[in-house]
């Protein structure tokens, strides 16, 4: 059986995104909150609409996208961009997020980002990228695409799985805690103590809803999505979860090697304020992008950082022309680093 047949013979069903999208439930066993699953989404358009700047730049590549915190995959144009560039596009809703969230579960809750290794491996197996001893097995080149916490998760996974990834594209990856390394190292012991005393205790919610305002079509943004799966003020944050995040930040700060070329997309500026400002419609209001730009250089020897003027935290949800600039940056990078040889 070829890897293409492996993907197509699974029990896929129509996805909430409608025509051209299908989903597959990936069983992951049970935990103390019940059944645990991840959900793999794939894009299978009836015909391709070529983007001139990306045509063929990702030929014969498989792309796996992983979302950020309090999020799930809903960006149809992102899938279309990579499919039109020649790739097979897949997205993964991790356990307890989006399509994978089950009643009674704590949204997004894990205590170690390595927990998601099982989710990622289950997705890769369905994509034809399972680890195998078969010397004749040659899967298509794999590119990982991660946003925010998903970017951190995939960077750590790639560093633990050298040789399996041909490229890594990071969309505003959460590689360092807001307030820099000094703030993280000061906070870590306090959060660690809280995780031991009351791991599920809720931490103060610092999300004032400004990011939702900048993204949602119902407010000042351009996008429609499920407000149940992507809450207006985010999921509740718990000490044990934050301990896992801080551990990931510390690992990146010490230096890792993801084993592949990296493209990091960031806004040109951050706007972190306790009150609404219209600058929040054209900047990152979640991360300190200058800190992330520096931390990205810790991911390996070949790292490209593209700063997109006017971009939001999720650069692919930005307004035009920032969104177009982000796609053009990806296409330009693919022409140089795509394993299929680019244009």
Secondary structure, 3 states (H helix, E strand, C coil): CCHHHHHHCCCCEECCCCCCEEEEEEEEEEECCEEEEEEEEEECCCCCCCCCCCCCCCCCEEEEEECCCCCCCCCHHHHHHHHHCCCEEEEEECCCCHHHCCCCCCCCCCCCHHHHHHHHHHHHHHHCCCCCCCCCCCCCEEEEEEECHHHHHHHHHHHHCCCCCCEEEEECCCCCCCCHHHHHHHHHHHHHHHHHHHCCCECCCCCCCHHHHHHECCCCCCECCCCCCCCCCCCCCEHHHHHHHHHHHHHHHHCCCCCCEEEEEEECCECCCCCCCHHHHCCECCCCHHHHHHHHHHHCCCEEEEEECCCCCCHHHCCCCHHHHHHHHHHHHHHHHCCCCCC
